[in-house]
Amino acid sequence: MNVQIEPSWQQVLAPEFDKPYFAGIVQYLKAEKAAGKEIYPAGPLIFNAFNLTPFDKVKAVLIGQDPYHGKGQAHGLSFSVPPGIKPPPSLMNMYKELKDDLGIDAPAHGCLEHWARQGLLMLNASLTVVAATPMSHSKIGWEQFTDAVIRTVSDKKEGVVFILWGRFAQQKEALIDKSKHFVLKAAHPSPFSAHSGFFGSKPYSRTNELLVQQGKTPIDWNLD
């Protein structure tokens, strides 16, 4: 199946693209569109996380759950929104922790592409959603695909920092070989849970410490 995705990912994920479940995802999305449903993010952005963070460059993985379902918000990177879109509450809490952790002031925007380009794979478990309908595509096969992505990173790379926020993301720990990778866990940055273990977890400095320890370039978390 011809999927427009960055070449190094095309290569390592080739077996997944040939499986029946993936053809099923494509057919489902076509049927939804034919029925007049608005799907986020726009087609060219569905694999944005992969296109901005080639497999060869991955040094950390931030796992999200579902794309934003508000108009113009989703652009294929977990927690990020395109320039010009107001940062959602979870992202504002991420910025608050960034300030507390590293002293970096919150930018005026919510676009996290700068992090992605430095090797932070910002992966949602589902890669599409119907407008105004959270979790609407969570059962169409995307999770089988994104679980395979996590497994592939775990199998084929070493010393990757997996950042797991909240119960959903932490279930993915079972896919990670912890004998050769690092796992940082904390509460989800959502307003409902940020005060129960996200604030004070220092994910940014801890990620960089683990990268530097291995002789890798730390991530520049400054977004301005």
VMD Tcl script that draws the C-alpha trace (Angstrom):
set ca {
  {0.00 0.00 0.00}
  {1.32 3.42 -0.95}
  {1.49 5.55 2.19}
  {3.09 8.99 2.01}
  {5.47 8.81 4.94}
  {9.12 9.72 5.47}
  {11.42 7.09 3.81}
  {13.15 5.74 6.94}
  {9.72 5.06 8.51}
  {8.45 3.63 5.22}
  {11.27 1.11 5.43}
  {10.94 0.01 9.08}
  {7.12 -0.04 9.04}
  {6.72 -1.70 5.61}
  {5.32 -4.92 7.15}
  {2.51 -2.96 8.86}
  {1.43 -1.17 5.68}
  {0.94 -4.54 4.00}
  {-1.32 -6.00 6.70}
  {-5.10 -6.27 6.23}
  {-5.87 -4.10 9.27}
  {-4.04 -1.15 7.70}
  {-6.01 -1.49 4.47}
  {-9.06 -1.50 6.77}
  {-8.06 1.85 8.28}
  {-7.69 3.39 4.81}
  {-11.09 2.05 3.70}
  {-12.74 3.28 6.90}
  {-11.36 6.80 6.45}
  {-12.51 6.87 2.81}
  {-16.00 5.79 3.86}
  {-16.14 8.46 6.60}
  {-15.13 11.15 4.11}
  {-17.64 9.89 1.54}
  {-20.31 10.18 4.25}
  {-19.42 13.86 4.61}
  {-17.67 13.64 7.96}
  {-14.93 16.13 8.76}
  {-11.76 14.32 9.83}
  {-8.83 15.82 11.71}
  {-6.00 16.35 11.05}
  {-6.06 17.05 7.30}
  {-4.78 14.17 5.19}
  {-1.23 15.47 4.60}
  {-0.77 15.91 8.36}
  {-1.86 12.44 9.51}
  {1.77 11.25 9.47}
  {3.25 14.61 10.49}
  {5.00 13.15 13.56}
  {6.87 10.70 11.34}
  {7.70 13.22 8.64}
  {9.16 15.74 11.11}
  {11.02 13.08 13.14}
  {12.64 10.49 10.85}
  {13.19 7.06 12.41}
  {16.98 7.56 12.32}
  {16.63 10.75 14.41}
  {14.29 9.46 17.17}
  {15.83 9.92 20.62}
  {12.70 10.43 22.72}
  {9.03 9.50 22.35}
  {6.08 11.43 23.84}
  {2.90 9.37 23.73}
  {-0.52 11.01 23.46}
  {-3.95 9.47 23.04}
  {-6.28 11.15 20.57}
  {-5.85 14.08 18.15}
  {-7.52 17.34 19.15}
  {-11.08 17.34 17.79}
  {-11.62 21.13 17.57}
  {-11.42 22.94 14.24}
  {-7.85 23.73 13.20}
  {-6.24 22.23 16.31}
  {-4.87 18.84 15.23}
  {-1.74 18.71 13.14}
  {-0.38 15.26 13.71}
  {1.82 15.90 16.76}
  {0.60 14.90 20.21}
  {-0.17 17.95 22.41}
  {0.85 20.44 19.68}
  {-1.39 22.85 17.76}
  {-0.55 24.80 14.60}
  {0.62 28.43 14.81}
  {-2.28 30.82 15.32}
  {-4.32 28.33 17.37}
  {-4.69 28.97 21.11}
  {-2.69 26.44 23.20}
  {-5.12 24.01 24.91}
  {-5.09 23.61 28.74}
  {-2.84 20.50 28.82}
  {-0.25 22.30 26.71}
  {-0.43 25.36 28.96}
  {0.35 23.07 31.90}
  {3.29 21.62 29.96}
  {4.57 25.18 29.52}
  {4.10 25.88 33.24}
  {6.23 22.82 34.07}
  {8.78 23.89 31.45}
  {9.13 27.21 33.25}
  {9.47 25.52 36.65}
  {11.86 22.86 35.34}
  {14.17 24.86 33.08}
  {13.17 28.50 33.55}
  {11.95 28.72 29.96}
  {9.05 31.15 29.46}
  {5.93 29.92 27.68}
  {5.83 30.92 24.01}
  {2.80 32.77 22.65}
  {1.97 29.82 20.38}
  {1.32 26.07 20.75}
  {3.39 24.71 17.85}
  {5.87 22.06 19.04}
  {7.47 21.32 15.65}
  {10.85 22.54 16.96}
  {10.86 19.65 19.47}
  {9.84 17.15 16.79}
  {12.65 18.21 14.46}
  {15.19 17.49 17.21}
  {14.19 13.86 17.62}
  {11.11 13.90 19.88}
  {8.56 11.59 18.26}
  {5.20 13.03 19.33}
  {2.95 10.05 18.75}
  {-0.80 9.85 19.36}
  {-2.28 6.36 19.76}
  {-4.98 7.27 17.21}
  {-3.91 9.32 14.23}
  {-7.32 10.66 13.20}
  {-10.60 11.78 14.80}
  {-14.01 13.01 13.61}
  {-14.65 16.71 14.26}
  {-16.12 17.35 17.72}
  {-16.20 13.61 18.48}
  {-13.37 12.55 20.82}
  {-12.05 8.98 20.51}
  {-14.21 8.42 17.40}
  {-11.40 6.61 15.56}
  {-9.87 4.84 18.55}
  {-11.23 1.45 17.47}
  {-10.53 1.46 13.72}
  {-7.05 -0.08 13.89}
  {-4.83 2.91 14.59}
  {-3.75 1.56 17.96}
  {-2.50 -1.65 16.37}
  {-0.39 0.51 14.07}
  {0.96 2.89 16.72}
  {1.70 -0.01 19.10}
  {3.77 -1.47 16.25}
  {5.57 1.88 15.95}
  {6.47 1.82 19.67}
  {7.59 -1.81 19.41}
  {9.71 -1.02 16.33}
  {11.46 1.88 18.08}
  {12.06 -0.36 21.09}
  {13.41 -3.27 19.01}
  {15.56 -1.39 16.53}
  {16.98 1.49 18.58}
  {18.81 1.95 21.90}
  {18.71 4.50 24.69}
  {15.43 6.16 23.68}
  {13.62 8.12 26.40}
  {9.90 7.23 26.49}
  {7.77 9.91 28.19}
  {4.52 8.42 29.47}
  {2.00 10.82 30.98}
  {-1.19 9.42 32.50}
  {-2.65 5.95 32.77}
  {-3.33 5.49 29.05}
  {0.25 6.24 27.98}
  {1.66 4.18 30.84}
  {-0.09 1.07 29.51}
  {2.35 1.30 26.58}
  {5.25 0.52 28.92}
  {4.61 -3.17 28.20}
  {5.78 -2.60 24.59}
  {9.15 -1.12 25.64}
  {12.34 -3.06 26.37}
  {13.44 -1.35 29.56}
  {16.79 -3.13 29.56}
  {17.94 -0.78 26.78}
  {15.58 2.21 26.97}
  {14.46 4.73 29.59}
  {10.89 5.33 30.78}
  {9.79 8.57 32.48}
  {6.31 8.38 34.01}
  {4.13 11.13 35.48}
  {0.49 12.18 35.72}
  {-1.17 13.61 32.62}
  {-0.77 17.40 32.17}
  {-4.54 17.84 31.84}
  {-6.11 20.29 34.34}
  {-7.84 17.27 35.95}
  {-4.60 15.50 36.89}
  {-1.64 17.89 36.55}
  {-1.59 18.61 40.29}
  {-1.42 14.91 41.17}
  {2.05 14.26 39.84}
  {2.70 16.10 36.59}
  {3.84 19.36 38.13}
  {7.27 18.84 39.62}
  {8.07 15.76 37.49}
  {10.80 17.68 35.57}
  {10.38 15.73 32.30}
  {12.43 18.15 30.21}
  {15.59 18.24 32.33}
  {15.36 14.51 33.08}
  {15.07 13.66 29.38}
  {18.14 15.76 28.61}
  {20.14 14.23 31.48}
  {19.46 10.76 30.04}
  {20.43 11.87 26.54}
  {23.64 13.60 27.67}
  {24.56 10.55 29.76}
  {24.67 8.60 26.48}
  {26.64 11.25 24.61}
  {23.56 12.38 22.66}
  {22.67 16.00 21.96}
  {20.10 17.29 24.46}
  {16.82 18.75 23.21}
  {16.56 22.53 23.08}
  {13.12 22.96 24.65}
  {12.96 26.71 23.96}
  {10.13 27.38 21.48}
  {10.60 31.11 20.88}
}
mol new
graphics top color blue
foreach p $ca { graphics top sphere $p radius 0.5 }
foreach p [lrange $ca 0 end-1] q [lrange $ca 1 end] { graphics top cylinder $p $q radius 0.2 }
display resetview
